[in-house]
Amino acid sequence: MAIDKLAISYCRQGHLCTPSDRFCTKCGEIVYHACPNCGHSYPDVIVVGKKPDSFCSNCGEKQPWGD
């Protein structure tokens, strides 16, 4: 049985969004589907309740929600 992976997307505030969202349904901010600096996709594994990493694992640049 194959398992389909869901692309992960986040808004500027770090809320988890769906790949089809252009804007966050929680806060209205723009949704990012990959690192805005290098285009690297976000990891397809998430930990519920954990804020996404503040820096890209590919280029090291701060993400829009980074602290």
mmCIF file as gemmi writes it, N, C-alpha and C atoms, coordinates in Angstrom:
data_model
loop_
_atom_site.group_PDB
_atom_site.id
_atom_site.type_symbol
_atom_site.label_atom_id
_atom_site.label_alt_id
_atom_site.label_comp_id
_atom_site.label_asym_id
_atom_site.label_entity_id
_atom_site.label_seq_id
_atom_site.pdbx_PDB_ins_code
_atom_site.Cartn_x
_atom_site.Cartn_y
_atom_site.Cartn_z
_atom_site.occupancy
_atom_site.B_iso_or_equiv
_atom_site.pdbx_formal_charge
_atom_site.auth_seq_id
_atom_site.auth_asym_id
_atom_site.pdbx_PDB_model_num
ATOM 1 N N . MET Axp A 1 ? 0.838 -1.178 0 1 0 ? 1 A 1
ATOM 2 C CA . MET Axp A 1 ? 0 0 0 1 0 ? 1 A 1
ATOM 3 C C . MET Axp A 1 ? 0.886 1.247 0 1 0 ? 1 A 1
ATOM 4 N N . ALA Axp A 2 ? 0.703 2.103 -0.967 1 0 ? 2 A 1
ATOM 5 C CA . ALA Axp A 2 ? 1.494 3.331 -1.07 1 0 ? 2 A 1
ATOM 6 C C . ALA Axp A 2 ? 0.899 4.413 -0.182 1 0 ? 2 A 1
ATOM 7 N N . ILE Axp A 3 ? 1.775 5.223 0.365 1 0 ? 3 A 1
ATOM 8 C CA . ILE Axp A 3 ? 1.338 6.349 1.182 1 0 ? 3 A 1
ATOM 9 C C . ILE Axp A 3 ? 1.658 7.623 0.416 1 0 ? 3 A 1
ATOM 10 N N . ASP Axp A 4 ? 0.646 8.441 0.17 1 0 ? 4 A 1
ATOM 11 C CA . ASP Axp A 4 ? 0.856 9.713 -0.504 1 0 ? 4 A 1
ATOM 12 C C . ASP Axp A 4 ? 1.36 10.73 0.498 1 0 ? 4 A 1
ATOM 13 N N . LYS Axp A 5 ? 2.367 11.502 0.08 1 0 ? 5 A 1
ATOM 14 C CA . LYS Axp A 5 ? 2.896 12.554 0.936 1 0 ? 5 A 1
ATOM 15 C C . LYS Axp A 5 ? 2.194 13.857 0.598 1 0 ? 5 A 1
ATOM 16 N N . LEU Axp A 6 ? 1.85 14.607 1.614 1 0 ? 6 A 1
ATOM 17 C CA . LEU Axp A 6 ? 1.19 15.894 1.452 1 0 ? 6 A 1
ATOM 18 C C . LEU Axp A 6 ? 2.247 16.974 1.547 1 0 ? 6 A 1
ATOM 19 N N . ALA Axp A 7 ? 2.285 17.853 0.567 1 0 ? 7 A 1
ATOM 20 C CA . ALA Axp A 7 ? 3.229 18.963 0.616 1 0 ? 7 A 1
ATOM 21 C C . ALA Axp A 7 ? 2.874 19.849 1.801 1 0 ? 7 A 1
ATOM 22 N N . ILE Axp A 8 ? 3.885 20.352 2.46 1 0 ? 8 A 1
ATOM 23 C CA . ILE Axp A 8 ? 3.69 21.183 3.634 1 0 ? 8 A 1
ATOM 24 C C . ILE Axp A 8 ? 3.848 22.647 3.257 1 0 ? 8 A 1
ATOM 25 N N . SER Axp A 9 ? 2.974 23.476 3.752 1 0 ? 9 A 1
ATOM 26 C CA . SER Axp A 9 ? 3.011 24.911 3.505 1 0 ? 9 A 1
ATOM 27 C C . SER Axp A 9 ? 2.757 25.641 4.811 1 0 ? 9 A 1
ATOM 28 N N . TYR Axp A 10 ? 3.351 26.837 4.934 1 0 ? 10 A 1
ATOM 29 C CA . TYR Axp A 10 ? 3.191 27.651 6.137 1 0 ? 10 A 1
ATOM 30 C C . TYR Axp A 10 ? 2.919 29.09 5.751 1 0 ? 10 A 1
ATOM 31 N N . CYS Axp A 11 ? 2.206 29.802 6.625 1 0 ? 11 A 1
ATOM 32 C CA . CYS Axp A 11 ? 1.988 31.228 6.407 1 0 ? 11 A 1
ATOM 33 C C . CYS Axp A 11 ? 3.107 32.017 7.1 1 0 ? 11 A 1
ATOM 34 N N . ARG Axp A 12 ? 3.081 33.333 6.952 1 0 ? 12 A 1
ATOM 35 C CA . ARG Axp A 12 ? 4.112 34.194 7.557 1 0 ? 12 A 1
ATOM 36 C C . ARG Axp A 12 ? 4.154 34.095 9.078 1 0 ? 12 A 1
ATOM 37 N N . GLN Axp A 13 ? 3.054 33.667 9.684 1 0 ? 13 A 1
ATOM 38 C CA . GLN Axp A 13 ? 3.006 33.521 11.144 1 0 ? 13 A 1
ATOM 39 C C . GLN Axp A 13 ? 3.407 32.116 11.6 1 0 ? 13 A 1
ATOM 40 N N . GLY Axp A 14 ? 3.652 31.206 10.634 1 0 ? 14 A 1
ATOM 41 C CA . GLY Axp A 14 ? 4.05 29.84 10.966 1 0 ? 14 A 1
ATOM 42 C C . GLY Axp A 14 ? 2.909 28.866 11.114 1 0 ? 14 A 1
ATOM 43 N N . HIS Axp A 15 ? 1.685 29.267 10.746 1 0 ? 15 A 1
ATOM 44 C CA . HIS Axp A 15 ? 0.548 28.348 10.797 1 0 ? 15 A 1
ATOM 45 C C . HIS Axp A 15 ? 0.668 27.327 9.675 1 0 ? 15 A 1
ATOM 46 N N . LEU Axp A 16 ? 0.336 26.092 9.96 1 0 ? 16 A 1
ATOM 47 C CA . LEU Axp A 16 ? 0.324 25.03 8.964 1 0 ? 16 A 1
ATOM 48 C C . LEU Axp A 16 ? -0.837 25.253 8.007 1 0 ? 16 A 1
ATOM 49 N N . CYS Axp A 17 ? -0.562 25.198 6.705 1 0 ? 17 A 1
ATOM 50 C CA . CYS Axp A 17 ? -1.582 25.431 5.681 1 0 ? 17 A 1
ATOM 51 C C . CYS Axp A 17 ? -1.569 24.289 4.676 1 0 ? 17 A 1
ATOM 52 N N . THR Axp A 18 ? -2.592 24.222 3.85 1 0 ? 18 A 1
ATOM 53 C CA . THR Axp A 18 ? -2.646 23.184 2.82 1 0 ? 18 A 1
ATOM 54 C C . THR Axp A 18 ? -1.969 23.701 1.549 1 0 ? 18 A 1
ATOM 55 N N . PRO Axp A 19 ? -1.518 22.802 0.683 1 0 ? 19 A 1
ATOM 56 C CA . PRO Axp A 19 ? -0.839 23.208 -0.54 1 0 ? 19 A 1
ATOM 57 C C . PRO Axp A 19 ? -1.7 24.064 -1.478 1 0 ? 19 A 1
ATOM 58 N N . SER Axp A 20 ? -2.998 23.972 -1.371 1 0 ? 20 A 1
ATOM 59 C CA . SER Axp A 20 ? -3.873 24.748 -2.261 1 0 ? 20 A 1
ATOM 60 C C . SER Axp A 20 ? -4.164 26.147 -1.718 1 0 ? 20 A 1
ATOM 61 N N . ASP Axp A 21 ? -3.788 26.416 -0.458 1 0 ? 21 A 1
ATOM 62 C CA . ASP Axp A 21 ? -4.037 27.736 0.13 1 0 ? 21 A 1
ATOM 63 C C . ASP Axp A 21 ? -3.094 28.784 -0.438 1 0 ? 21 A 1
ATOM 64 N N . ARG Axp A 22 ? -3.644 29.946 -0.77 1 0 ? 22 A 1
ATOM 65 C CA . ARG Axp A 22 ? -2.823 31.1 -1.146 1 0 ? 22 A 1
ATOM 66 C C . ARG Axp A 22 ? -2.655 32.017 0.05 1 0 ? 22 A 1
ATOM 67 N N . PHE Axp A 23 ? -3.66 32.008 0.93 1 0 ? 23 A 1
ATOM 68 C CA . PHE Axp A 23 ? -3.635 32.805 2.147 1 0 ? 23 A 1
ATOM 69 C C . PHE Axp A 23 ? -4.084 31.929 3.309 1 0 ? 23 A 1
ATOM 70 N N . CYS Axp A 24 ? -3.548 32.196 4.482 1 0 ? 24 A 1
ATOM 71 C CA . CYS Axp A 24 ? -3.851 31.423 5.685 1 0 ? 24 A 1
ATOM 72 C C . CYS Axp A 24 ? -5.305 31.621 6.099 1 0 ? 24 A 1
ATOM 73 N N . THR Axp A 25 ? -5.968 30.529 6.423 1 0 ? 25 A 1
ATOM 74 C CA . THR Axp A 25 ? -7.362 30.601 6.861 1 0 ? 25 A 1
ATOM 75 C C . THR Axp A 25 ? -7.471 31.019 8.329 1 0 ? 25 A 1
ATOM 76 N N . LYS Axp A 26 ? -6.351 31.054 9.065 1 0 ? 26 A 1
ATOM 77 C CA . LYS Axp A 26 ? -6.362 31.463 10.474 1 0 ? 26 A 1
ATOM 78 C C . LYS Axp A 26 ? -6.075 32.948 10.653 1 0 ? 26 A 1
ATOM 79 N N . CYS Axp A 27 ? -5.174 33.491 9.815 1 0 ? 27 A 1
ATOM 80 C CA . CYS Axp A 27 ? -4.762 34.879 10.031 1 0 ? 27 A 1
ATOM 81 C C . CYS Axp A 27 ? -4.76 35.737 8.769 1 0 ? 27 A 1
ATOM 82 N N . GLY Axp A 28 ? -4.938 35.129 7.606 1 0 ? 28 A 1
ATOM 83 C CA . GLY Axp A 28 ? -5.012 35.876 6.364 1 0 ? 28 A 1
ATOM 84 C C . GLY Axp A 28 ? -3.67 36.21 5.717 1 0 ? 28 A 1
ATOM 85 N N . GLU Axp A 29 ? -2.565 35.786 6.334 1 0 ? 29 A 1
ATOM 86 C CA . GLU Axp A 29 ? -1.234 36.048 5.768 1 0 ? 29 A 1
ATOM 87 C C . GLU Axp A 29 ? -0.985 35.183 4.541 1 0 ? 29 A 1
ATOM 88 N N . ILE Axp A 30 ? -0.037 35.613 3.699 1 0 ? 30 A 1
ATOM 89 C CA . ILE Axp A 30 ? 0.357 34.858 2.515 1 0 ? 30 A 1
ATOM 90 C C . ILE Axp A 30 ? 0.935 33.5 2.929 1 0 ? 30 A 1
ATOM 91 N N . VAL Axp A 31 ? 0.743 32.494 2.085 1 0 ? 31 A 1
ATOM 92 C CA . VAL Axp A 31 ? 1.226 31.143 2.363 1 0 ? 31 A 1
ATOM 93 C C . VAL Axp A 31 ? 2.458 30.86 1.509 1 0 ? 31 A 1
ATOM 94 N N . TYR Axp A 32 ? 3.474 30.273 2.133 1 0 ? 32 A 1
ATOM 95 C CA . TYR Axp A 32 ? 4.708 29.878 1.451 1 0 ? 32 A 1
ATOM 96 C C . TYR Axp A 32 ? 4.709 28.367 1.287 1 0 ? 32 A 1
ATOM 97 N N . HIS Axp A 33 ? 5.049 27.917 0.089 1 0 ? 33 A 1
ATOM 98 C CA . HIS Axp A 33 ? 5.087 26.489 -0.209 1 0 ? 33 A 1
ATOM 99 C C . HIS Axp A 33 ? 6.517 25.966 -0.264 1 0 ? 33 A 1
ATOM 100 N N . ALA Axp A 34 ? 7.465 26.877 -0.22 1 0 ? 34 A 1
ATOM 101 C CA . ALA Axp A 34 ? 8.885 26.54 -0.234 1 0 ? 34 A 1
ATOM 102 C C . ALA Axp A 34 ? 9.656 27.751 0.278 1 0 ? 34 A 1
ATOM 103 N N . CYS Axp A 35 ? 10.926 27.574 0.548 1 0 ? 35 A 1
ATOM 104 C CA . CYS Axp A 35 ? 11.767 28.672 1.021 1 0 ? 35 A 1
ATOM 105 C C . CYS Axp A 35 ? 11.753 29.798 -0.011 1 0 ? 35 A 1
ATOM 106 N N . PRO Axp A 36 ? 11.411 31.026 0.397 1 0 ? 36 A 1
ATOM 107 C CA . PRO Axp A 36 ? 11.364 32.136 -0.554 1 0 ? 36 A 1
ATOM 108 C C . PRO Axp A 36 ? 12.749 32.52 -1.091 1 0 ? 36 A 1
ATOM 109 N N . ASN Axp A 37 ? 13.81 32.093 -0.422 1 0 ? 37 A 1
ATOM 110 C CA . ASN Axp A 37 ? 15.159 32.426 -0.866 1 0 ? 37 A 1
ATOM 111 C C . ASN Axp A 37 ? 15.688 31.448 -1.919 1 0 ? 37 A 1
ATOM 112 N N . CYS Axp A 38 ? 15.569 30.133 -1.654 1 0 ? 38 A 1
ATOM 113 C CA . CYS Axp A 38 ? 16.181 29.143 -2.559 1 0 ? 38 A 1
ATOM 114 C C . CYS Axp A 38 ? 15.185 28.208 -3.234 1 0 ? 38 A 1
ATOM 115 N N . GLY Axp A 39 ? 13.915 28.233 -2.803 1 0 ? 39 A 1
ATOM 116 C CA . GLY Axp A 39 ? 12.902 27.378 -3.425 1 0 ? 39 A 1
ATOM 117 C C . GLY Axp A 39 ? 12.856 25.958 -2.891 1 0 ? 39 A 1
ATOM 118 N N . HIS Axp A 40 ? 13.662 25.658 -1.884 1 0 ? 40 A 1
ATOM 119 C CA . HIS Axp A 40 ? 13.693 24.321 -1.299 1 0 ? 40 A 1
ATOM 120 C C . HIS Axp A 40 ? 12.358 24.017 -0.62 1 0 ? 40 A 1
ATOM 121 N N . SER Axp A 41 ? 11.787 22.86 -0.909 1 0 ? 41 A 1
ATOM 122 C CA . SER Axp A 41 ? 10.5 22.468 -0.312 1 0 ? 41 A 1
ATOM 123 C C . SER Axp A 41 ? 10.652 22.264 1.183 1 0 ? 41 A 1
ATOM 124 N N . TYR Axp A 42 ? 9.584 22.557 1.914 1 0 ? 42 A 1
ATOM 125 C CA . TYR Axp A 42 ? 9.59 22.327 3.35 1 0 ? 42 A 1
ATOM 126 C C . TYR Axp A 42 ? 9.487 20.841 3.616 1 0 ? 42 A 1
ATOM 127 N N . PRO Axp A 43 ? 10.035 20.374 4.757 1 0 ? 43 A 1
ATOM 128 C CA . PRO Axp A 43 ? 9.969 18.948 5.082 1 0 ? 43 A 1
ATOM 129 C C . PRO Axp A 43 ? 8.53 18.441 5.067 1 0 ? 43 A 1
ATOM 130 N N . ASP Axp A 44 ? 8.338 17.192 4.611 1 0 ? 44 A 1
ATOM 131 C CA . ASP Axp A 44 ? 6.991 16.633 4.531 1 0 ? 44 A 1
ATOM 132 C C . ASP Axp A 44 ? 6.596 15.9 5.807 1 0 ? 44 A 1
ATOM 133 N N . VAL Axp A 45 ? 7.391 16.057 6.853 1 0 ? 45 A 1
ATOM 134 C CA . VAL Axp A 45 ? 7.072 15.478 8.153 1 0 ? 45 A 1
ATOM 135 C C . VAL Axp A 45 ? 6.932 16.63 9.135 1 0 ? 45 A 1
ATOM 136 N N . ILE Axp A 46 ? 5.842 16.63 9.881 1 0 ? 46 A 1
ATOM 137 C CA . ILE Axp A 46 ? 5.613 17.689 10.856 1 0 ? 46 A 1
ATOM 138 C C . ILE Axp A 46 ? 5.393 17.09 12.237 1 0 ? 46 A 1
ATOM 139 N N . VAL Axp A 47 ? 5.668 17.864 13.245 1 0 ? 47 A 1
ATOM 140 C CA . VAL Axp A 47 ? 5.372 17.48 14.621 1 0 ? 47 A 1
ATOM 141 C C . VAL Axp A 47 ? 4.242 18.388 15.068 1 0 ? 47 A 1
ATOM 142 N N . VAL Axp A 48 ? 3.107 17.795 15.374 1 0 ? 48 A 1
ATOM 143 C CA . VAL Axp A 48 ? 1.931 18.566 15.757 1 0 ? 48 A 1
ATOM 144 C C . VAL Axp A 48 ? 2.236 19.399 16.996 1 0 ? 48 A 1
ATOM 145 N N . GLY Axp A 49 ? 1.891 20.676 16.932 1 0 ? 49 A 1
ATOM 146 C CA . GLY Axp A 49 ? 2.11 21.583 18.045 1 0 ? 49 A 1
ATOM 147 C C . GLY Axp A 49 ? 3.477 22.249 18.046 1 0 ? 49 A 1
ATOM 148 N N . LYS Axp A 50 ? 4.38 21.835 17.14 1 0 ? 50 A 1
ATOM 149 C CA . LYS Axp A 50 ? 5.716 22.418 17.067 1 0 ? 50 A 1
ATOM 150 C C . LYS Axp A 50 ? 5.744 23.455 15.951 1 0 ? 50 A 1
ATOM 151 N N . LYS Axp A 51 ? 6.257 24.629 16.242 1 0 ? 51 A 1
ATOM 152 C CA . LYS Axp A 51 ? 6.407 25.664 15.228 1 0 ? 51 A 1
ATOM 153 C C . LYS Axp A 51 ? 7.467 25.216 14.22 1 0 ? 51 A 1
ATOM 154 N N . PRO Axp A 52 ? 7.299 25.541 12.936 1 0 ? 52 A 1
ATOM 155 C CA . PRO Axp A 52 ? 8.294 25.128 11.941 1 0 ? 52 A 1
ATOM 156 C C . PRO Axp A 52 ? 9.657 25.771 12.217 1 0 ? 52 A 1
ATOM 157 N N . ASP Axp A 53 ? 10.701 25.156 11.695 1 0 ? 53 A 1
ATOM 158 C CA . ASP Axp A 53 ? 12.05 25.678 11.875 1 0 ? 53 A 1
ATOM 159 C C . ASP Axp A 53 ? 12.141 27.114 11.375 1 0 ? 53 A 1
ATOM 160 N N . SER Axp A 54 ? 12.932 27.921 12.058 1 0 ? 54 A 1
ATOM 161 C CA . SER Axp A 54 ? 13.068 29.334 11.718 1 0 ? 54 A 1
ATOM 162 C C . SER Axp A 54 ? 14.015 29.584 10.55 1 0 ? 54 A 1
ATOM 163 N N . PHE Axp A 55 ? 14.845 28.585 10.215 1 0 ? 55 A 1
ATOM 164 C CA . PHE Axp A 55 ? 15.815 28.743 9.142 1 0 ? 55 A 1
ATOM 165 C C . PHE Axp A 55 ? 15.724 27.589 8.153 1 0 ? 55 A 1
ATOM 166 N N . CYS Axp A 56 ? 15.974 27.881 6.885 1 0 ? 56 A 1
ATOM 167 C CA . CYS Axp A 56 ? 15.923 26.868 5.826 1 0 ? 56 A 1
ATOM 168 C C . CYS Axp A 56 ? 17.046 25.854 6.017 1 0 ? 56 A 1
ATOM 169 N N . SER Axp A 57 ? 16.731 24.583 5.881 1 0 ? 57 A 1
ATOM 170 C CA . SER Axp A 57 ? 17.732 23.522 6.035 1 0 ? 57 A 1
ATOM 171 C C . SER Axp A 57 ? 18.623 23.413 4.807 1 0 ? 57 A 1
ATOM 172 N N . ASN Axp A 58 ? 18.261 24.096 3.724 1 0 ? 58 A 1
ATOM 173 C CA . ASN Axp A 58 ? 19.046 24.034 2.491 1 0 ? 58 A 1
ATOM 174 C C . ASN Axp A 58 ? 20.005 25.226 2.354 1 0 ? 58 A 1
ATOM 175 N N . CYS Axp A 59 ? 19.499 26.446 2.554 1 0 ? 59 A 1
ATOM 176 C CA . CYS Axp A 59 ? 20.334 27.635 2.342 1 0 ? 59 A 1
ATOM 177 C C . CYS Axp A 59 ? 20.675 28.381 3.63 1 0 ? 59 A 1
ATOM 178 N N . GLY Axp A 60 ? 19.992 28.065 4.728 1 0 ? 60 A 1
ATOM 179 C CA . GLY Axp A 60 ? 20.279 28.695 6.005 1 0 ? 60 A 1
ATOM 180 C C . GLY Axp A 60 ? 19.634 30.048 6.222 1 0 ? 60 A 1
ATOM 181 N N . GLU Axp A 61 ? 18.863 30.517 5.257 1 0 ? 61 A 1
ATOM 182 C CA . GLU Axp A 61 ? 18.215 31.834 5.392 1 0 ? 61 A 1
ATOM 183 C C . GLU Axp A 61 ? 17.035 31.764 6.358 1 0 ? 61 A 1
ATOM 184 N N . LYS Axp A 62 ? 16.803 32.878 7.044 1 0 ? 62 A 1
ATOM 185 C CA . LYS Axp A 62 ? 15.674 32.997 7.97 1 0 ? 62 A 1
ATOM 186 C C . LYS Axp A 62 ? 14.367 32.912 7.19 1 0 ? 62 A 1
ATOM 187 N N . GLN Axp A 63 ? 13.417 32.157 7.719 1 0 ? 63 A 1
ATOM 188 C CA . GLN Axp A 63 ? 12.106 32.028 7.096 1 0 ? 63 A 1
ATOM 189 C C . GLN Axp A 63 ? 11.204 33.164 7.555 1 0 ? 63 A 1
ATOM 190 N N . PRO Axp A 64 ? 10.122 33.467 6.822 1 0 ? 64 A 1
ATOM 191 C CA . PRO Axp A 64 ? 9.271 34.608 7.156 1 0 ? 64 A 1
ATOM 192 C C . PRO Axp A 64 ? 8.726 34.597 8.587 1 0 ? 64 A 1
ATOM 193 N N . TRP Axp A 65 ? 8.557 33.435 9.177 1 0 ? 65 A 1
ATOM 194 C CA . TRP Axp A 65 ? 8.028 33.322 10.544 1 0 ? 65 A 1
ATOM 195 C C . TRP Axp A 65 ? 9.155 33.211 11.56 1 0 ? 65 A 1
ATOM 196 N N . GLY Axp A 66 ? 10.4 33.262 11.123 1 0 ? 66 A 1
ATOM 197 C CA . GLY Axp A 66 ? 11.552 33.064 12.015 1 0 ? 66 A 1
ATOM 198 C C . GLY Axp A 66 ? 11.61 34.076 13.137 1 0 ? 66 A 1
ATOM 199 N N . ASP Axp A 67 ? 12.045 33.608 14.279 1 0 ? 67 A 1
ATOM 200 C CA . ASP Axp A 67 ? 12.157 34.47 15.476 1 0 ? 67 A 1
ATOM 201 C C . ASP Axp A 67 ? 13.401 35.321 15.423 1 0 ? 67 A 1
